[in-house]
Amino acid sequence: MLEGRIYNFSAGPSILPEPVLLRVQKELLNCEGSGMSVMEMSHRSKVFDKIINDCQANLRKLLGIPDNYKVLFLQGGASGIFAALPMNLAAKSKKADYLVSGNFSNQALKEAKKYLGDGAQCAGSTEDINYTRVPTQDELKLDPDAAYVHMCYNNTIFGTKWHYDPETGNVPLIADMSSCILSEPIDVSRYGAIYGGVQKNMAPAGFAFVAIREDLIGDEMDITPKIWSFEKQADKNSMINTPPCWSIYVCNCVLEYLLEIGGLEEMKKRNEKKAALLYDYLDSQDFYKPAAEKIDRSMMNVTFRTGDDELDKAFVAGSADKGFSNLKGHRLVGGMRASIYNAMPYEGVEALVDYMKEFAKAH
Ligand SMILES: *Cc1c(COP(=O)(O)O)cnc(C)c1O
């Protein structure tokens, strides 16, 4: 940890790798010998063209995105994609199934209803148990005529994750991976599309990435805004208009850093070790109660509480004195949430567990 920095457990925008921040600082005034920063140059320049192409190529390499998938960088964040999906993919059938495992999947469903009406269906939900786990395959009621099945792979607010890929027959599965992308290898070919806002594990806020199977593109609703047309953006390499150059540049620095340290296998090892440290401690005591059921625990967002709101408050207040930030849980869950994304070092989780032990002892 560099001097003056703290352990930042923010759920998003969130911590970035320090080697990346140092590189960005070094290149800030003069990017690639251009004599200007990336924030000041034309998005049609040679320098930026290389940056956006590298960013796409590096994302393909890290995730093993197959050649028959298009990679898009679109503004509007993951929430923009919530609207883009029904417009781009369900123009004909006007039907899509949504698996509701938390707040964001519910937001995605609500947005889809604007374009598909009752054709956008909840095909399984764990709302009745406040999303402490994701639905099981038995609990899903899937429509074989749906244009796609939408899921949110890692539930940022509730601290759960799908530990299986739902079986959807011939219907393509579309996954919001905003808060777990690049945390471990995934088999992209299992999905019709994956997407996510970049501000959790990839880059500063500014865009959402989409990796989508080519054959799903090209039959959009007439009302689809040009900038959210998967087909038109694929044709123009995501540059119909000015892209978020800064965010794409930092994203590429993050991707190059991940490739340097050994890719997603290495990242997974590190993330598993961090998550195990925290969950093993949670399981070894009874002062703190984990909020999510064991079977569906997230590797990125760890939710827990003491069971006493005043103690939770004291925990969060005391954590600031220790030099931690953003440990307060989301208002929909209460208690605490530690987001331990890729860039959080093992030492940060160790320090958190030490504080948890100390706090438990004192109370
Ligand atoms: C943060 C988050 C979103 C919302 O992302 P925006 O880019 O702010 O729209 C959506 N889905 C998941 C899983 C998230 O974690």
The ligand as a Tripos MOL2 file, in Angstrom:
@<TRIPOS>MOLECULE
LIG
   15    15     1     0     0
SMALL
NO_CHARGES

@<TRIPOS>ATOM
      1 C1        -23.2640   -1.5250  -10.0240 C.3       1 LIG1
      2 C2        -24.0830   -2.5120  -10.7400 C.ar      1 LIG1
      3 C3        -25.0130   -2.1320  -11.7310 C.ar      1 LIG1
      4 C4        -25.2750   -0.7090  -12.0830 C.3       1 LIG1
      5 O1        -24.2420   -0.2200  -12.8400 O.3       1 LIG1
      6 P1        -24.2970    1.2330  -13.5090 P.3       1 LIG1
      7 O2        -23.1150    1.1890  -14.4170 O.co2     1 LIG1
      8 O3        -24.1690    2.2150  -12.3950 O.co2     1 LIG1
      9 O4        -25.5670    1.3700  -14.2350 O.co2     1 LIG1
     10 C5        -25.7040   -3.1300  -12.3720 C.ar      1 LIG1
     11 N1        -25.5300   -4.4280  -12.0760 N.ar      1 LIG1
     12 C6        -24.6560   -4.8190  -11.1300 C.ar      1 LIG1
     13 C7        -24.4850   -6.2660  -10.8350 C.3       1 LIG1
     14 C8        -23.9160   -3.8830  -10.4280 C.ar      1 LIG1
     15 O5        -23.0460   -4.2700   -9.4710 O.3       1 LIG1
@<TRIPOS>BOND
     1     1     2 1
     2     2     3 ar
     3     2    14 ar
     4     3     4 1
     5     3    10 ar
     6     4     5 1
     7     5     6 1
     8     6     7 2
     9     6     8 1
    10     6     9 1
    11    10    11 ar
    12    11    12 ar
    13    12    13 1
    14    12    14 ar
    15    14    15 1
@<TRIPOS>SUBSTRUCTURE
     1 LIG1         1 GROUP 0 **** ****
